[in-house]
Amino acid sequence: MEREIVEKVKAQFGRQAERYAESRPHATGTSLDLMVEWATPTATDRVLDVATGTGFTAFAFASFARRVVATDLTANMLIQAHRLAGERTLKNLLYSLAEAEALPFRDGVFDISTCRIAPHHFGGVPRFLAEMHRVLRSGGTLVLCDSSTPEDPDTSAWQQETERIRDPSHVRNYSPSEWRRMTEEAGFHVERMSTEHRSNLSLSNWVRTAGNDPTTVRLLRERYLKASPEVRNAFQIRFEGEEIHFSWMLAILLARRT
Ligand SMILES: C[S@@+](CC[C@H](N)C(=O)[O-])C[C@H]1O[C@@H](n2cnc3c(N)ncnc32)[C@H](O)[C@@H]1O
């Protein structure tokens, strides 16, 4: 099952890497600023960015840190990250092809570890968190940000199914309480958590980034048009001419390795 997920991720992101390199919601966003503000990287810090995609989180930390190791399991995403880092003349980045659940690093070698908008694709989030714990030094900092889901099971089920239709490599969005529990169970002390930030999306861009075919786009449009008032409210769905706007809540978390 987990091999199957890994293959789906590689197929999806391998095909769409150039689109992700242009994606504004990934390149910018107040969530990225908050992650840097909370983690306060300094010129001596060794940073690990897991599931870096086309590198935007790694770049944000590289401006302050001594070195950032950017990892991902999709080679094409790392190729785009390398290209974009060159355009930004960032020279303190290293790249490693790696699964989040099996990191190829020795124990305790990083001061900060980060992961943004990716764990919802992981087959084993508890194993990923155990790996983040292992590779951080004692007292090291973990900063996570992922699209989250409401605690209410019905609205959550609508979102999970919508995500899977758009991207077969989607596994699951976790609610804020699930994130807190899993992070603490992995041996971290959660110091800060925010659910104030949202990823603001438009359906046309969202399906373009995923490379959806016209049948899938039609199916998704219908889901949004038929969504219940509770779902519309939870995901701030609004219609503007032909366009559909919506937003996902982000769970952002700062935790200390104990
Ligand atoms: C949306 S992109 C990440 C965005 C990026 N972190 C950013 O801040 O812009 C999701 C990435 O997760 C990677 N990924 C998914 N599952 C993974 C896993 N189990 N291990 C490592 N990388 C994974 C994909 O290859 C893809 O590049």
The ligand as an SDF file (V2000), in Angstrom:
LIG
                    3D

 27 29  0  0  0  0  0  0  0  0999 V2000
    3.1460   20.5030   -2.6250 C   0  0  0  0  0  0  0  0  0  0  0  0
    4.7370   19.9070   -2.7770 S   0  0  0  0  0  0  0  0  0  0  0  0
    5.6400   20.6160   -1.4450 C   0  0  0  0  0  0  0  0  0  0  0  0
    5.6800   22.0980   -1.3680 C   0  0  0  0  0  0  0  0  0  0  0  0
    6.9000   22.6740   -0.7060 C   0  0  0  0  0  0  0  0  0  0  0  0
    7.2320   22.0540    0.5610 N   0  0  0  0  0  0  0  0  0  0  0  0
    6.7580   24.1810   -0.5470 C   0  0  0  0  0  0  0  0  0  0  0  0
    6.8450   24.7010    0.5710 O   0  0  0  0  0  0  0  0  0  0  0  0
    6.5640   24.8470   -1.5830 O   0  0  0  0  0  0  0  0  0  0  0  0
    4.6140   18.2600   -2.1280 C   0  0  0  0  0  0  0  0  0  0  0  0
    5.9260   17.4900   -2.2550 C   0  0  0  0  0  0  0  0  0  0  0  0
    5.9020   16.3810   -1.3650 O   0  0  0  0  0  0  0  0  0  0  0  0
    6.6990   15.3790   -1.9530 C   0  0  0  0  0  0  0  0  0  0  0  0
    6.3880   14.1250   -1.2510 N   0  0  0  0  0  0  0  0  0  0  0  0
    5.1990   13.5110   -1.1710 C   0  0  0  0  0  0  0  0  0  0  0  0
    5.2880   12.4040   -0.4210 N   0  0  0  0  0  0  0  0  0  0  0  0
    6.5790   12.3290    0.0060 C   0  0  0  0  0  0  0  0  0  0  0  0
    7.2880   11.4260    0.8560 C   0  0  0  0  0  0  0  0  0  0  0  0
    6.6910   10.3760    1.4170 N   0  0  0  0  0  0  0  0  0  0  0  0
    8.5850   11.6860    1.0880 N   0  0  0  0  0  0  0  0  0  0  0  0
    9.2090   12.7550    0.5370 C   0  0  0  0  0  0  0  0  0  0  0  0
    8.5840   13.6450   -0.2740 N   0  0  0  0  0  0  0  0  0  0  0  0
    7.2850   13.4370   -0.5230 C   0  0  0  0  0  0  0  0  0  0  0  0
    6.3010   15.4060   -3.4140 C   0  0  0  0  0  0  0  0  0  0  0  0
    7.2610   14.7890   -4.2370 O   0  0  0  0  0  0  0  0  0  0  0  0
    6.1830   16.9110   -3.6450 C   0  0  0  0  0  0  0  0  0  0  0  0
    7.3710   17.4440   -4.1540 O   0  0  0  0  0  0  0  0  0  0  0  0
  1  2  1  0
  2  3  1  0
  2 10  1  0
  3  4  1  0
  4  5  1  0
  5  6  1  0
  5  7  1  0
  7  8  2  0
  7  9  1  0
 10 11  1  0
 11 12  1  0
 11 26  1  0
 12 13  1  0
 13 14  1  0
 13 24  1  0
 14 15  1  0
 14 23  1  0
 15 16  2  0
 16 17  1  0
 17 18  1  0
 17 23  2  0
 18 19  1  0
 18 20  2  0
 20 21  1  0
 21 22  2  0
 22 23  1  0
 24 25  1  0
 24 26  1  0
 26 27  1  0
M  CHG  2   2   1   9  -1
M  END
$$$$
